[in-house]
């Protein structure tokens, strides 16, 4: 089963650190690991994983114990561009990056 989330307000670089940790784990172990991880991205990936598990149990009648993370990919979403005024009438650009997360479970 699949679950995805689009344009989450966190940079892909920060989410990839957490995705690397849980990639290949069983769904139950990954949920337990993410629940106690002190990072903002862990909470986001935890919610996506929970949604994928709910999709698997509702649509395909699969058990949590048999599910494993087949793939998890974090890609760059929209980039909001802002400016920060500095001296002499100039401006620096601020890039507010967003992420897309795609998660696939296998039995």
C-alpha positions as CSV (number, residue, x, y, z in Angstrom):
1,X,0.0,0.0,0.0
2,X,1.0,3.6,-0.6
3,X,0.7,6.9,1.2
4,X,2.1,10.3,0.4
5,X,2.1,13.8,1.5
6,X,2.9,16.9,-0.5
7,X,4.5,20.3,0.2
8,X,5.3,19.8,3.9
9,X,7.1,22.9,5.3
10,X,10.4,21.2,6.1
11,X,13.4,20.9,3.9
12,X,14.1,17.6,2.1
13,X,17.6,17.5,3.6
14,X,16.2,17.2,7.1
15,X,13.6,14.6,6.2
16,X,16.1,12.4,4.3
17,X,18.0,11.9,7.6
18,X,15.0,10.3,9.1
19,X,13.9,8.4,6.0
20,X,17.4,6.8,5.9
21,X,17.0,5.5,9.4
22,X,13.6,3.8,8.8
23,X,14.2,2.6,5.3
24,X,13.8,-1.2,5.1
25,X,12.4,-1.6,8.7
26,X,9.2,-3.4,9.5
27,X,6.2,-1.1,9.9
28,X,5.8,-1.9,13.6
29,X,9.5,-1.2,14.4
30,X,9.5,2.0,12.4
31,X,6.4,3.3,14.1
32,X,8.0,2.7,17.5
33,X,11.2,4.3,16.5
34,X,9.6,7.4,15.0
35,X,7.3,7.9,17.9
36,X,10.2,8.6,20.3
37,X,12.6,10.4,17.9
38,X,13.0,14.1,18.9
39,X,12.8,15.6,15.4
40,X,10.0,17.5,13.6
41,X,10.5,15.3,10.5
42,X,10.0,12.1,12.6
43,X,6.4,13.2,13.4
44,X,5.7,13.8,9.7
45,X,7.0,10.5,8.6
46,X,5.2,8.8,11.5
47,X,1.9,10.2,10.3
48,X,2.6,9.1,6.7
49,X,3.5,5.6,7.8
50,X,0.4,5.4,10.0
51,X,-1.7,6.4,7.0
52,X,-0.1,3.7,4.8
53,X,-0.7,1.1,7.5
54,X,-4.4,2.2,7.7
55,X,-4.7,1.9,3.9
56,X,-3.2,-1.6,4.0
57,X,-5.5,-2.8,6.8
58,X,-8.6,-1.3,5.4
59,X,-8.2,-1.9,1.6
60,X,-6.2,-5.1,1.6
61,X,-7.0,-6.6,5.0
62,X,-3.3,-6.9,5.9
63,X,-1.9,-7.1,9.5
64,X,0.5,-4.6,10.9
65,X,3.0,-7.4,11.9
66,X,3.4,-8.6,8.3
67,X,4.1,-5.1,6.8
68,X,7.5,-3.8,5.8
69,X,8.6,-0.5,4.4
70,X,9.4,-1.3,0.7
71,X,10.5,2.2,-0.3
72,X,10.4,5.7,1.1
73,X,11.5,8.7,-1.0
74,X,11.7,12.3,-0.1
75,X,11.8,14.8,-2.9
76,X,11.8,18.6,-3.1
77,X,8.4,20.3,-3.4
78,X,7.6,23.9,-4.0
79,X,10.1,26.5,-3.0
80,X,8.7,29.8,-1.7
81,X,10.9,32.7,-2.4
82,X,11.1,35.6,0.1
83,X,13.5,38.5,0.5
84,X,15.4,39.9,3.5
85,X,16.2,43.6,3.2
86,X,19.8,44.5,4.0
87,X,21.9,47.7,3.9
88,X,22.2,50.1,0.9
89,X,18.8,49.1,-0.5
90,X,19.8,45.6,-1.4
91,X,18.1,42.3,-0.6
92,X,19.1,38.7,0.1
93,X,16.9,35.9,-1.1
94,X,15.4,33.4,1.4
95,X,14.3,30.0,0.1
96,X,11.6,28.4,2.1
97,X,11.8,24.8,0.9
98,X,9.0,22.1,1.1
99,X,9.1,18.4,0.7
100,X,7.2,15.5,-0.8
101,X,7.2,12.1,0.9
102,X,6.1,8.9,-0.9
103,X,6.0,5.7,1.2
104,X,5.3,2.2,0.0
105,X,4.6,-0.9,2.2
106,X,4.9,-4.5,1.2
107,X,3.6,-7.6,2.9
